[in-house]
Amino acid sequence: MALPAGTYYVAVSSAPDGNPAGVPGVIDPDYAAAGGANPPALPLAPAAPGAGLLFNGFPFGDPGQYTLKIAGADQAGGLVEAAEIAGLPLNNTRATATDLTGVAEFYIGGDVGKVTIGAKQVPATFTGDALFGGTVKQFACLGDVTGDLVFQDDVGKFAIGSKRMPADLTGSLTFQGLAKTVAIYGNVNSDLTFLDDVNKLELATGPGSTQVGLAGDLVFVDGNLKNLTAGSRNDAISFNADIDVSGALQKANIYGDVLGNLHAGSWRNGRISGDLGVHTVTTVNIDTELRSLRIGPPGNLYSDMNIGTNLGNLRLDAIWGDITVTNDVRSIQTTSTVLPQAVPPPDYIFDNGLDPNGSLTAGGEIGRVRQM
């Protein structure tokens, strides 16, 4: 079913049918005041123009699948907030925006077809925490998200802002199921957690965006990440958060500097337009193979890099960090002066004219290592 536009408040109750005690004929007073019946009658009209009631996560007693649309009930552009009100009964099911303190989560229990927050003309800010228990086909917030969002099942398409109107994420974001497409067009100032595979992840790709994460933040994928894009050709960003992909990182294009740690089970193809790492502070660890990586131009490697099996092709400007490869190296092209070592390890020193020098140590065969 489709909900009318408005600002919706979550019913916080232990009984989804409005019966807190489980006794026939006994209805939660707040639920009854909102027009509820036992069992709930459909449709249940919103209690006031521009406002509505979601009881225990199910709109009007219907467990889904439904469409939730929240569009501009407030003059500033509409808010979605929900809370268990401090000092009120546990089964409180109604609240006004001024009462909400963010103690409890905005909870949607059933499958959701589409969630739209705000509109192009009136961007909305999602300020509360939210928990979606079922699958979500499409989620779009055309404004900033400051609360913590959790999706317990698969998500088809997720977006914060748009390419023309970027919006920022300052709350955390957690996907426990498959995430097909996730796009945050503005800045990301928090952790991103994916507990399954991610097909496509776009971060800070909108005009004017400057950063992904703060120092110490983490982009964590407990699965495979097929495609990562951060920043854009017109707006280079600072990728400050650590990147940790337990499975395969197939493709990553990052426009700007990558200043955090980077870990992946394997890395097929990468392009970083700026520098990679902070010398003596960050590391790049690939459990198995790094097939191809282009850094810059201009772009330097400052992190130490550890490759669990083979290093394919690496092309970059100066190498300041130490590269350690367990097996074979196919090709390294660098602007550093390449100095083969007669007595390894290391096998090569990369001289940049200033200390410290970078190095290469490989346990297997080394193909081409040359200065560009």
C-alpha positions as CSV (number, residue, x, y, z in Angstrom):
1,M,0.0,0.0,0.0
2,A,1.1,3.6,-0.5
3,L,1.3,6.1,2.4
4,P,0.3,9.7,1.8
5,A,3.0,12.3,2.0
6,G,3.8,13.7,5.4
7,T,6.0,13.3,8.4
8,Y,5.5,9.9,10.1
9,Y,6.2,9.0,13.6
10,V,7.0,5.4,14.8
11,A,4.8,3.6,17.2
12,V,7.0,2.2,19.9
13,S,5.1,-0.7,21.4
14,S,5.6,-4.3,22.4
15,A,2.3,-5.3,20.6
16,P,1.9,-4.8,16.9
17,D,-1.9,-5.1,17.1
18,G,-2.2,-2.3,19.6
19,N,-2.9,-4.6,22.5
20,P,0.0,-4.1,25.0
21,A,-1.2,-6.7,27.5
22,G,-2.4,-9.4,25.1
23,V,-5.9,-9.2,26.6
24,P,-8.8,-9.2,24.1
25,G,-10.5,-5.9,24.0
26,V,-7.7,-4.0,25.6
27,I,-6.1,-1.4,23.3
28,D,-3.2,0.9,23.9
29,P,-4.7,4.3,24.7
30,D,-2.4,6.2,22.4
31,Y,-3.2,3.7,19.6
32,A,-6.9,4.1,20.2
33,A,-6.6,7.9,20.2
34,A,-4.9,7.8,16.8
35,G,-7.9,6.0,15.4
36,G,-6.7,2.4,15.8
37,A,-8.9,-0.6,16.2
38,N,-8.3,-4.1,17.5
39,P,-7.4,-5.5,15.0
40,P,-6.5,-2.3,13.1
41,A,-9.0,-1.2,10.6
42,L,-7.8,-0.2,7.1
43,P,-7.3,2.4,6.0
44,L,-6.4,4.3,9.2
45,A,-6.3,8.0,8.3
46,P,-3.4,10.1,9.6
47,A,-4.1,11.9,12.9
48,A,-3.4,15.3,11.5
49,P,-2.7,16.9,8.1
50,G,0.9,16.2,7.1
51,A,1.4,13.8,9.9
52,G,0.9,10.1,10.3
53,L,1.3,7.0,12.5
54,L,3.5,4.0,11.9
55,F,2.6,1.4,14.5
56,N,5.5,-0.7,15.6
57,G,7.0,-0.4,12.2
58,F,4.0,-1.4,10.2
59,P,1.9,1.4,8.6
60,F,-1.7,1.1,9.7
61,G,-1.2,-2.5,10.8
62,D,-0.1,-3.7,7.3
63,P,3.2,-5.6,7.3
64,G,4.1,-4.6,3.7
65,Q,5.1,-4.4,0.9
66,Y,4.4,-0.7,0.7
67,T,5.7,2.7,-0.4
68,L,6.8,5.2,2.2
69,K,7.0,8.8,1.0
70,I,7.9,11.7,3.4
71,A,7.8,15.1,1.7
72,G,8.1,18.5,3.4
73,A,5.7,18.7,6.3
74,D,8.0,21.2,8.1
75,Q,8.8,24.6,6.6
76,A,12.5,23.6,6.5
77,G,11.6,20.6,4.3
78,G,10.3,17.7,6.3
79,L,11.9,15.5,9.0
80,V,11.7,11.8,9.8
81,E,12.3,11.2,13.5
82,A,11.2,8.6,15.9
83,A,11.8,8.0,19.6
84,E,10.7,6.4,22.8
85,I,9.9,9.5,24.8
86,A,11.7,9.8,28.0
87,G,9.4,9.9,31.0
88,L,6.4,8.6,29.0
89,P,4.9,5.0,29.1
90,L,6.8,2.2,27.3
91,N,3.9,1.8,24.8
92,N,3.7,5.4,23.8
93,T,2.7,5.5,20.2
94,R,2.3,9.1,19.3
95,A,4.6,12.1,19.5
96,T,5.2,15.4,17.9
97,A,8.5,16.5,16.4
98,T,9.4,18.6,19.4
99,D,9.0,15.7,21.7
100,L,11.4,13.4,19.9
101,T,14.8,12.7,21.4
102,G,16.2,10.0,19.2
103,V,16.3,7.4,21.9
104,A,14.6,4.7,19.8
105,E,14.9,3.9,16.1
106,F,12.6,4.6,13.3
107,Y,11.7,1.0,12.5
108,I,10.2,-0.5,9.3
109,G,9.6,-4.2,9.7
110,G,8.3,-5.3,6.3
111,D,9.6,-5.2,2.8
112,V,9.7,-1.8,1.3
113,G,9.3,-0.9,-2.4
114,K,10.4,2.7,-2.3
115,V,11.4,5.2,0.4
116,T,11.5,8.9,-0.8
117,I,12.5,11.6,1.7
118,G,12.1,15.2,0.5
119,A,11.7,16.5,-3.0
120,K,13.8,18.3,-5.5
121,Q,12.3,21.7,-4.7
122,V,12.4,21.1,-0.9
123,P,15.2,18.8,0.3
124,A,14.5,17.1,3.6
125,T,17.0,16.2,6.3
126,F,16.8,12.7,7.8
127,T,17.8,13.4,11.4
128,G,16.7,10.2,13.3
129,D,18.1,6.7,13.4
130,A,16.4,4.2,11.2
131,L,16.2,0.4,11.0
132,F,14.7,-1.5,8.0
133,G,14.0,-5.1,8.7
134,G,13.0,-6.2,5.2
135,T,14.2,-5.8,1.7
136,V,14.3,-2.3,0.3
137,K,14.0,-1.9,-3.5
138,Q,14.8,1.9,-3.5
139,F,15.8,4.4,-0.9
140,A,16.3,8.1,-1.7
141,C,16.9,11.0,0.6
142,L,17.2,14.4,-1.2
143,G,18.9,16.0,1.8
144,D,21.5,15.3,4.5
145,V,21.3,12.2,6.6
146,T,22.5,12.8,10.2
147,G,21.2,9.7,11.9
148,D,22.3,6.1,11.8
149,L,20.7,3.9,9.1
150,V,20.6,0.1,9.3
151,F,19.3,-2.2,6.5
152,Q,19.0,-5.8,7.7
153,D,18.1,-7.3,4.3
154,D,19.0,-6.7,0.6
155,V,18.9,-3.2,-0.8
156,G,18.4,-2.5,-4.6
157,K,19.2,1.2,-5.0
158,F,20.3,3.6,-2.3
159,A,21.0,7.3,-2.7
160,I,21.7,10.4,-0.6
161,G,21.4,13.6,-2.6
162,S,21.8,13.6,-6.4
163,K,24.5,14.5,-8.9
164,R,22.9,18.0,-9.2
165,M,22.2,18.5,-5.6
166,P,24.7,16.6,-3.4
167,A,23.8,15.8,0.2
168,D,26.1,14.7,3.0
169,L,26.1,11.7,5.4
170,T,27.2,12.4,8.9
171,G,25.5,9.4,10.6
172,S,26.7,5.8,10.2
173,L,25.4,3.5,7.4
174,T,25.1,-0.3,7.7
175,F,24.0,-2.8,5.1
176,Q,23.6,-6.4,6.4
177,G,22.4,-7.9,3.1
178,L,23.4,-7.5,-0.5
179,A,23.7,-3.8,-1.6
180,K,23.4,-3.5,-5.4
181,T,23.9,0.3,-5.9
182,V,24.8,2.8,-3.2
183,A,25.5,6.4,-4.0
184,I,26.3,9.2,-1.6
185,Y,26.8,12.2,-3.8
186,G,28.0,14.6,-1.1
187,N,30.6,14.2,1.7
188,V,30.8,11.2,3.9
189,N,31.8,11.9,7.5
190,S,31.2,8.6,9.2
191,D,31.6,4.8,8.9
192,L,30.2,2.7,6.1
193,T,29.6,-1.0,6.9
194,F,28.6,-3.7,4.4
195,L,28.2,-7.2,5.7
196,D,27.7,-8.7,2.3
197,D,28.6,-8.0,-1.4
198,V,28.4,-4.5,-2.9
199,N,27.9,-4.2,-6.7
200,K,28.5,-0.5,-7.0
201,L,29.6,2.2,-4.5
202,E,29.8,5.9,-5.4
203,L,31.1,8.3,-2.8
204,A,31.4,12.1,-2.9
205,T,30.9,12.2,-6.7
206,G,28.7,15.3,-6.8
207,P,29.9,18.8,-7.5
208,G,31.7,20.6,-4.6
209,S,32.3,17.4,-2.6
210,T,35.6,17.3,-0.8
211,Q,36.0,14.2,1.3
212,V,35.2,10.6,2.2
213,G,35.5,10.0,5.9
214,L,37.5,11.5,8.7
215,A,40.7,10.1,10.0
216,G,39.8,6.9,11.8
217,D,36.6,6.3,9.9
218,L,36.2,3.0,8.1
219,V,34.6,1.8,4.8
220,F,34.2,-1.9,5.6
221,V,33.0,-4.6,3.2
222,D,32.7,-8.1,4.5
223,G,32.4,-9.5,1.0
224,N,33.2,-8.5,-2.5
225,L,33.2,-4.9,-3.9
226,K,32.7,-4.8,-7.6
227,N,33.0,-1.1,-8.4
228,L,34.1,1.8,-6.2
229,T,34.1,5.4,-7.4
230,A,35.0,8.3,-5.2
231,G,35.3,12.0,-6.2
232,S,35.1,13.1,-9.8
233,R,37.3,14.5,-12.6
234,N,36.2,18.0,-11.8
235,D,36.3,17.7,-8.0
236,A,39.2,15.7,-6.5
237,I,38.6,14.6,-2.9
238,S,40.5,13.4,0.2
239,F,39.7,9.8,1.0
240,N,40.6,9.9,4.7
241,A,38.8,6.8,5.8
242,D,40.4,3.3,5.9
243,I,39.2,0.9,3.3
244,D,38.8,-2.8,4.3
245,V,37.4,-5.3,1.8
246,S,37.6,-8.9,3.0
247,G,36.9,-10.3,-0.5
248,A,37.7,-9.1,-4.0
249,L,38.0,-5.4,-4.8
250,Q,37.4,-5.6,-8.5
251,K,37.6,-2.0,-9.7
252,A,38.4,1.2,-7.8
253,N,38.6,4.7,-9.3
254,I,39.4,7.4,-6.8
255,Y,39.9,11.0,-7.9
256,G,42.1,12.5,-5.3
257,D,44.4,11.4,-2.4
258,V,43.9,8.2,-0.5
259,L,45.2,9.0,3.0
260,G,44.0,6.0,5.0
261,N,44.9,2.3,5.2
262,L,43.8,0.0,2.4
263,H,43.2,-3.7,2.7
264,A,41.5,-6.1,0.3
265,G,41.5,-9.9,-0.3
266,S,42.5,-9.2,-3.9
267,W,42.5,-6.1,-6.1
268,R,42.0,-6.4,-9.8
269,N,42.1,-2.9,-11.2
270,G,42.7,0.5,-9.6
271,R,43.2,4.1,-10.5
272,I,44.1,6.8,-8.0
273,S,44.6,10.3,-9.4
274,G,46.5,11.6,-6.4
275,D,48.8,10.1,-3.7
276,L,48.4,6.8,-1.9
277,G,49.1,6.8,1.8
278,V,50.9,8.7,4.4
279,H,54.5,7.7,5.0
280,T,55.2,5.6,8.1
281,V,51.5,5.9,9.0
282,T,49.4,3.9,6.6
283,T,49.8,0.6,4.8
284,V,48.4,-1.2,1.8
285,N,47.8,-4.9,2.4
286,I,46.5,-7.2,-0.4
287,D,46.0,-10.8,0.8
288,T,46.5,-12.4,-2.7
289,E,47.0,-10.6,-6.0
290,L,47.1,-7.0,-7.1
291,R,46.7,-7.2,-10.8
292,S,46.9,-3.5,-12.0
293,L,47.2,-0.1,-10.2
294,R,47.8,3.3,-11.7
295,I,48.7,6.2,-9.3
296,G,48.6,9.7,-10.7
297,P,49.9,11.5,-12.6
298,P,50.9,13.2,-10.4
299,G,50.7,10.6,-7.7
300,N,53.2,9.0,-5.3
301,L,53.2,5.9,-3.1
302,Y,53.9,6.8,0.5
303,S,52.4,3.7,2.2
304,D,54.3,0.5,2.6
305,M,52.6,-2.1,0.3
306,N,52.4,-5.9,1.1
307,I,51.2,-8.3,-1.6
308,G,50.3,-11.8,-0.6
309,T,50.9,-13.5,-4.0
310,N,51.7,-11.6,-7.2
311,L,52.0,-8.0,-8.3
312,G,50.9,-7.4,-11.9
313,N,51.4,-3.9,-13.2
314,L,52.2,-0.8,-11.1
315,R,52.7,2.6,-12.7
316,L,53.2,5.8,-10.6
317,D,55.4,8.7,-9.8
318,A,57.8,8.4,-6.9
319,I,57.9,5.4,-4.6
320,W,58.6,6.4,-1.0
321,G,57.3,3.2,0.7
322,D,58.6,-0.3,0.9
323,I,56.9,-2.9,-1.5
324,T,57.0,-6.5,-0.4
325,V,55.7,-9.2,-2.8
326,T,55.5,-12.9,-1.7
327,N,55.7,-14.3,-5.3
328,D,56.2,-12.6,-8.7
329,V,56.3,-9.0,-10.0
330,R,55.4,-8.4,-13.6
331,S,56.1,-4.7,-14.1
332,I,56.8,-1.5,-12.1
333,Q,57.2,1.9,-13.8
334,T,58.2,4.9,-11.7
335,T,59.7,8.3,-11.8
336,S,62.1,7.4,-9.0
337,T,65.6,6.4,-9.9
338,V,65.8,2.6,-10.0
339,L,68.8,1.1,-8.3
340,P,69.1,-2.7,-8.5
341,Q,70.7,-4.3,-5.5
342,A,73.5,-6.8,-6.0
343,V,72.8,-8.5,-2.7
344,P,69.1,-8.7,-2.0
345,P,66.9,-8.1,-0.1
346,P,65.7,-5.6,-1.1
347,D,65.9,-6.3,-4.8
348,Y,65.6,-2.6,-5.8
349,I,66.0,0.7,-4.2
350,F,63.9,3.7,-5.4
351,D,65.9,6.8,-5.0
352,N,63.9,10.1,-4.8
353,G,66.8,12.4,-4.0
354,L,65.7,12.7,-0.4
355,D,65.4,10.2,2.5
356,P,63.7,7.9,2.9
357,N,64.1,5.8,-0.2
358,G,61.5,3.2,-1.3
359,S,62.3,-0.4,-2.0
360,L,61.1,-3.6,-3.6
361,T,61.5,-7.1,-2.2
362,A,60.0,-10.1,-4.0
363,G,60.1,-13.8,-3.2
364,G,59.7,-14.9,-6.9
365,E,60.6,-13.7,-10.3
366,I,60.8,-10.0,-11.1
367,G,59.9,-8.8,-14.7
368,R,60.4,-5.2,-15.7
369,V,61.3,-2.5,-13.2
370,R,62.3,0.8,-14.8
371,Q,62.3,4.5,-14.5
372,M,59.9,6.5,-16.7
